[in-house]
Amino acid sequence: MAELWIASNLPPPVHGVAVFNEALVEGLRRRGIKCRFIRVGSEVPGDIGRLSLGKVYRDCKALSGLIAKGGSKRRKAGQKRILYFTLSQWGPATIRDLAVSTIGKCLFDRVVGHIHGCGWLEHERRRGVFPYAMRFALRSCDAVICLGETFASAMRSRTGCDCIGIDNGVVGASYPLPKALPRDGAPLKLLFLGNLIRSKGLWAAAEAAQTLRRAQLPVVLQCAGEWRRQADAREFERQFRTQLGDGTVVMVGPADSAKKERLLRETHFLLLPTRYPFEGQPLVLLEAMSAGVVPLTTDQGGIPDLMRFPGGARLVSGDFEYGHALAAAVRAIQSASGEYELLSRACLQRFQDHLTFDRCLNQILAVLGDGDLTESSWMAGADDAGESYQKLQDDPATAEQIWECEEVDSMWRLGS
């Protein structure tokens, strides 16, 4: 039997790691696996990737709680303690990760880190405190989960750590049906979904839509997400004022789950020409494939591991960081009779065979507990985890009450 503790973050703000953890907590709840969650990291969009006094204070408070509660709480006879946490790739958060892993090494029986990106090896070559902290955090882990076997293999070779490749997973669309191209002159629907920043490929996606419209192909590119910098928003509006004015490019704002599902339902191609330096395996790619949407993306990070299926090689290319190459790929697929429909079915099949969240969770649990984490390992009332998490989302002021009721509620949010 084992006790699982998680140190990471949850929405808000909405970003890949937080969304993944939200699904992880729900997946554990559904399986009757009780966990203790210690929230660290950003709680507001402006704090993501930045150092702030508020973030430092919250993290220090959370780490103090991890030491106090982890060191004082009694164990049942023979009970193991497992700590699972998210490893950052760069910046001040690596110092926090070093502290988490060190605490874990002292107070827990097994420490497992999960890197949600594939950019660390490039930054590891730099000198400085952040790569140093990351290296020592890795050495304190009994196992490190990496996104995809390609990145895991490179990490094993470079660090000597026990790095295990697990492809990302998502719950998937509620309407897993293959798609067909529009008929009777209806516009081709393109979608960019993610952070509205240049490195994620927003400009290239808009240039592709611009090129296709100039070639007399009716297209609409919907762009969903939040701007990180208002200066970027102003620059994008200046550069694509014509396309924004004639409806070729449409900004639809942030997308919650319902809005995302609606967008994917009406989309034919997802455009994600990312060159984000810390890219891993974007959840939006998996979500699109689960809905039968055909993605066009780059070979950045762990993306190529996701696209290993018949026809997948056509959908990922280093050249797709350029708008003209994206547009050419859309035209080629659109003009080949039946090609789009075949690719849509192949994407659906790839998702169902290999990219579901249940598959991902099974593999994570195998790394965490090696068979120790079972429903029988936990006392009754594990469903309280979901109730406590919902309380946190509905009313953050109840967080301290949930912390104090640790024997009743299984979700903690320290450092709120």
NORBELJO-V471050 format. One record per residue. N is the residue number from 0. RES is the residue in three letters. PHI is phi in radians with two decimals (* if undefined). Layout:
N&RES&PHI, N&RES&PHI
//
This chain:
0&MET&*, 1&ALA&-2.58, 2&GLU&-2.06, 3&LEU&-1.77, 4&TRP&-2.05, 5&ILE&-2.17, 6&ALA&-2.07, 7&SER&-2.90, 8&ASN&-2.31, 9&LEU&-2.37, 10&PRO&-1.11, 11&PRO&-1.41, 12&PRO&-1.31, 13&VAL&-1.56, 14&HIS&-2.62, 15&GLY&-0.97, 16&VAL&-1.14, 17&ALA&-1.10, 18&VAL&-1.14, 19&PHE&-1.06, 20&ASN&-1.14, 21&GLU&-1.06, 22&ALA&-1.18, 23&LEU&-1.10, 24&VAL&-1.07, 25&GLU&-1.14, 26&GLY&-1.11, 27&LEU&-1.13, 28&ARG&-1.05, 29&ARG&-1.12, 30&ARG&-1.60, 31&GLY&1.30, 32&ILE&-1.71, 33&LYS&-1.54, 34&CYS&-2.35, 35&ARG&-2.01, 36&PHE&-1.87, 37&ILE&-1.95, 38&ARG&-1.49, 39&VAL&-2.26, 40&GLY&1.63, 41&SER&-1.26, 42&GLU&-2.12, 43&VAL&-2.31, 44&PRO&-0.96, 45&GLY&-1.17, 46&ASP&-1.54, 47&ILE&-1.10, 48&GLY&1.27, 49&ARG&-2.23, 50&LEU&-1.62, 51&SER&-2.49, 52&LEU&-1.09, 53&GLY&-1.10, 54&LYS&-1.16, 55&VAL&-1.07, 56&TYR&-1.09, 57&ARG&-1.12, 58&ASP&-1.17, 59&CYS&-1.10, 60&LYS&-1.15, 61&ALA&-1.13, 62&LEU&-1.13, 63&SER&-1.09, 64&GLY&-1.14, 65&LEU&-1.10, 66&ILE&-1.19, 67&ALA&-1.14, 68&LYS&-1.34, 69&GLY&-1.17, 70&GLY&-1.49, 71&SER&-1.74, 72&LYS&-1.20, 73&ARG&-1.28, 74&ARG&-1.81, 75&LYS&-1.32, 76&ALA&-1.00, 77&GLY&1.33, 78&GLN&-1.41, 79&LYS&-1.61, 80&ARG&-2.07, 81&ILE&-2.11, 82&LEU&-1.93, 83&TYR&-2.04, 84&PHE&-2.53, 85&THR&-1.62, 86&LEU&-1.57, 87&SER&-1.38, 88&GLN&-1.93, 89&TRP&-2.90, 90&GLY&1.55, 91&PRO&-1.03, 92&ALA&-1.08, 93&THR&-1.16, 94&ILE&-1.17, 95&ARG&-1.07, 96&ASP&-1.10, 97&LEU&-1.08, 98&ALA&-1.13, 99&VAL&-1.06, 100&SER&-1.17, 101&THR&-1.18, 102&ILE&-1.04, 103&GLY&-1.07, 104&LYS&-1.11, 105&CYS&-1.44, 106&LEU&-1.95, 107&PHE&-2.09, 108&ASP&-1.46, 109&ARG&-2.54, 110&VAL&-2.15, 111&VAL&-2.18, 112&GLY&-1.75, 113&HIS&-2.26, 114&ILE&-1.67, 115&HIS&-1.66, 116&GLY&-2.79, 117&CYS&-2.17, 118&GLY&-1.77, 119&TRP&-1.15, 120&LEU&-1.04, 121&GLU&-1.18, 122&HIS&-1.48, 123&GLU&-1.11, 124&ARG&-1.23, 125&ARG&-1.28, 126&ARG&-1.54, 127&GLY&2.32, 128&VAL&-1.27, 129&PHE&-1.21, 130&PRO&-1.08, 131&TYR&-1.10, 132&ALA&-1.10, 133&MET&-1.13, 134&ARG&-1.05, 135&PHE&-1.25, 136&ALA&-1.11, 137&LEU&-1.09, 138&ARG&-1.20, 139&SER&-1.46, 140&CYS&-1.60, 141&ASP&-1.34, 142&ALA&-2.68, 143&VAL&-2.21, 144&ILE&-1.53, 145&CYS&-2.07, 146&LEU&-1.42, 147&GLY&1.60, 148&GLU&-1.23, 149&THR&-1.07, 150&PHE&-1.18, 151&ALA&-1.06, 152&SER&-1.10, 153&ALA&-1.14, 154&MET&-1.17, 155&ARG&-1.05, 156&SER&-1.13, 157&ARG&-1.38, 158&THR&-1.84, 159&GLY&1.33, 160&CYS&-1.40, 161&ASP&-1.39, 162&CYS&-1.74, 163&ILE&-2.09, 164&GLY&-1.46, 165&ILE&-2.32, 166&ASP&-1.19, 167&ASN&-1.04, 168&GLY&-2.62, 169&VAL&-2.38, 170&VAL&-1.14, 171&GLY&1.69, 172&ALA&-1.27, 173&SER&-1.49, 174&TYR&-2.31, 175&PRO&-1.31, 176&LEU&-2.14, 177&PRO&-1.14, 178&LYS&-1.87, 179&ALA&-2.31, 180&LEU&-1.21, 181&PRO&-1.19, 182&ARG&-2.13, 183&ASP&0.99, 184&GLY&1.37, 185&ALA&-1.14, 186&PRO&-1.21, 187&LEU&-1.38, 188&LYS&-1.67, 189&LEU&-1.92, 190&LEU&-2.43, 191&PHE&-1.98, 192&LEU&-2.34, 193&GLY&2.79, 194&ASN&-1.13, 195&LEU&-1.47, 196&ILE&-2.34, 197&ARG&-1.08, 198&SER&-1.18, 199&LYS&-1.42, 200&GLY&1.76, 201&LEU&-1.06, 202&TRP&-1.10, 203&ALA&-1.12, 204&ALA&-1.11, 205&ALA&-1.18, 206&GLU&-1.13, 207&ALA&-1.12, 208&ALA&-1.10, 209&GLN&-1.07, 210&THR&-1.12, 211&LEU&-1.14, 212&ARG&-1.16, 213&ARG&-1.16, 214&ALA&-1.51, 215&GLN&1.20, 216&LEU&-1.70, 217&PRO&-1.20, 218&VAL&-2.38, 219&VAL&-2.33, 220&LEU&-1.77, 221&GLN&-1.67, 222&CYS&-1.99, 223&ALA&-2.03, 224&GLY&2.65, 225&GLU&-2.05, 226&TRP&-1.32, 227&ARG&-1.39, 228&ARG&-2.33, 229&GLN&-1.16, 230&ALA&-1.09, 231&ASP&-1.14, 232&ALA&-1.06, 233&ARG&-1.18, 234&GLU&-1.15, 235&PHE&-1.11, 236&GLU&-1.12, 237&ARG&-1.15, 238&GLN&-1.25, 239&PHE&-2.06, 240&ARG&-1.06, 241&THR&-1.13, 242&GLN&-1.18, 243&LEU&-1.19, 244&GLY&-1.31, 245&ASP&-1.65, 246&GLY&1.53, 247&THR&-1.17, 248&VAL&-2.07, 249&VAL&-2.22, 250&MET&-1.58, 251&VAL&-1.93, 252&GLY&1.41, 253&PRO&-1.07, 254&ALA&-2.13, 255&ASP&-1.38, 256&SER&-1.05, 257&ALA&-1.16, 258&LYS&-1.18, 259&LYS&-1.07, 260&GLU&-1.09, 261&ARG&-1.15, 262&LEU&-1.10, 263&LEU&-1.16, 264&ARG&-1.12, 265&GLU&-1.78, 266&THR&-1.66, 267&HIS&-1.75, 268&PHE&-2.19, 269&LEU&-1.64, 270&LEU&-1.85, 271&LEU&-2.39, 272&PRO&-1.43, 273&THR&-1.32, 274&ARG&-2.27, 275&TYR&-1.08, 276&PRO&-1.12, 277&PHE&-1.82, 278&GLU&-1.03, 279&GLY&-2.06, 280&GLN&-2.29, 281&PRO&-0.96, 282&LEU&-1.07, 283&VAL&-1.11, 284&LEU&-1.10, 285&LEU&-1.18, 286&GLU&-1.10, 287&ALA&-1.11, 288&MET&-1.11, 289&SER&-1.16, 290&ALA&-1.76, 291&GLY&1.40, 292&VAL&-1.33, 293&VAL&-1.55, 294&PRO&-1.60, 295&LEU&-2.16, 296&THR&-2.58, 297&THR&-1.70, 298&ASP&-1.65, 299&GLN&-1.27, 300&GLY&1.03, 301&GLY&-1.67, 302&ILE&-1.07, 303&PRO&-0.97, 304&ASP&-1.11, 305&LEU&-1.29, 306&MET&-1.81, 307&ARG&-1.53, 308&PHE&-2.71, 309&PRO&-0.97, 310&GLY&1.60, 311&GLY&-1.12, 312&ALA&-1.08, 313&ARG&-1.28, 314&LEU&-1.76, 315&VAL&-2.31, 316&SER&-2.77, 317&GLY&-1.09, 318&ASP&-1.25, 319&PHE&-1.28, 320&GLU&-1.30, 321&TYR&-1.86, 322&GLY&-1.04, 323&HIS&-1.17, 324&ALA&-1.22, 325&LEU&-1.07, 326&ALA&-1.08, 327&ALA&-1.11, 328&ALA&-1.16, 329&VAL&-1.07, 330&ARG&-1.09, 331&ALA&-1.11, 332&ILE&-1.24, 333&GLN&-1.19, 334&SER&-1.54, 335&ALA&-1.53, 336&SER&-1.02, 337&GLY&1.39, 338&GLU&-1.15, 339&TYR&-1.07, 340&GLU&-1.08, 341&LEU&-1.11, 342&LEU&-1.17, 343&SER&-1.05, 344&ARG&-1.14, 345&ALA&-1.14, 346&CYS&-1.12, 347&LEU&-1.04, 348&GLN&-1.14, 349&ARG&-1.06, 350&PHE&-1.09, 351&GLN&-1.14, 352&ASP&-1.41, 353&HIS&-2.47, 354&LEU&-2.10, 355&THR&-1.28, 356&PHE&-1.26, 357&ASP&-1.03, 358&ARG&-1.09, 359&CYS&-1.10, 360&LEU&-1.11, 361&ASN&-0.99, 362&GLN&-1.22, 363&ILE&-1.13, 364&LEU&-1.09, 365&ALA&-1.09, 366&VAL&-1.25, 367&LEU&-1.15, 368&GLY&-2.06, 369&ASP&0.87, 370&GLY&1.69, 371&ASP&-1.34, 372&LEU&-1.54, 373&THR&-2.27, 374&GLU&-1.02, 375&SER&-1.26, 376&SER&-1.35, 377&TRP&-2.06, 378&MET&-1.26, 379&ALA&-1.08, 380&GLY&1.65, 381&ALA&-1.09, 382&ASP&-1.12, 383&ASP&-1.04, 384&ALA&-0.99, 385&GLY&-1.13, 386&GLU&-1.13, 387&SER&-1.14, 388&TYR&-1.09, 389&GLN&-1.12, 390&LYS&-1.07, 391&LEU&-1.09, 392&GLN&-1.28, 393&ASP&-1.34, 394&ASP&-2.60, 395&PRO&-1.02, 396&ALA&-1.14, 397&THR&-1.44, 398&ALA&-1.02, 399&GLU&-1.15, 400&GLN&-1.11, 401&ILE&-1.16, 402&TRP&-1.06, 403&GLU&-1.18, 404&CYS&-1.70, 405&GLU&-1.08, 406&GLU&-1.35, 407&VAL&-1.75, 408&ASP&-1.76, 409&SER&-1.72, 410&MET&-1.91, 411&TRP&-1.93, 412&ARG&-2.38, 413&LEU&-1.44, 414&GLY&1.29, 415&SER&-1.45
//
